[in-house]
Amino acid sequence: MSILIADSGATKTEWCLKGEDGITKIATEGLNPYYHTTGSIQSVVMNSLKPKVSSDEVEHIYFYGAGCDSEEKKGIVHDALKNRFKKASIHVYHDLLGAARACFFHDAGIACILGTGSNSCLYDGEKIVKHIPSLAFILGDEGSAGYFGKKLINSYFRYEIPDDLIDDLEEKYDMSLDYITKGLYDNPQKSRFIASYGAFLGEHPDHPFIKNMLHEGFENFITRIVMKYPDAQKYEVRFIGSVASAHQEMIKEILRENGMTPGLFVRKPMDRLVEFHSE
């Protein structure tokens, strides 16, 4: 028999099937229950996952997902998976617990996500004991691709971006106001749309203007969120996500400047989640 693990973010879901024949990895679109219904998740599972995974061989499913922050939202995912994997026991968790387990296994610490969005928690080695809300991309998400995408777009229309960056930005991204406004109001996954602009910062990390923007975003995340956890300086801080992984040296520097201890940086948590559930 096999176990099936899912790590589902705003953009995509990474699945890992571990069985007697080894490990198989499959990618599908993100399955956030705030944007998906039970029916639409079933459709993705049937069309993109089921052809590669035999439902009869899966004994346990561990699904870690963005948006799985209430029993109602977890139920949407659970019902969709149960419809397609009738014999499996299904466990649906928030992706933040997945990040904490991937970061620390059974040790205590502060686990952070910096990817399309941002999040964090204080983890005692078993459960999340304190969570400062990220407030999503409209009100918060400091240090995330969505946060930096907003900053970049705002700076562009305020004529603050240096001339030596403008040509490259306009060549690679549609900066027309009509396009951006339509993406904000008509796109069902607004955070993903805005976060796509944040990738530009990763293409020019050493430019002084970009470096200042990155530093400001990461410093906000650390000083306004991470350091607000009880006895925060006692714990190691570990990170999950593409943004954290790409800019880990800057993040480590800001942590140390504020008396914090940086630890592991993991771009994708899946390999460590497989190890966690194989214990």
Buried (B, 14 or more C-beta within 10 A) or exposed (E): EBBBBBBBBBBBBBBBBBBEEEEBBBEBBBBBBBBBEBEBBBEBBEEBBBEEBEBEBBBBBBBBBBBBBEEEBBBBBBBBBBBBBEEBEBBBBBBBBBBBBBBBEEBBBBBBBBBBBBBBBBBBEEEBEBBBEBEBBEEBBBBBBBBBBBBBBEBBEEEEBEEEBEEEBEEEBEBEEEEBEEBEEEEEBBBBBBBBBBBBBBEBEEBEBBBEBBBBBBBBBBBEBBBEBEEBEEBBBBBBBBBBBBBBEBBBEBBEEBEBBBBBBBBBBBEBBBEBBEE
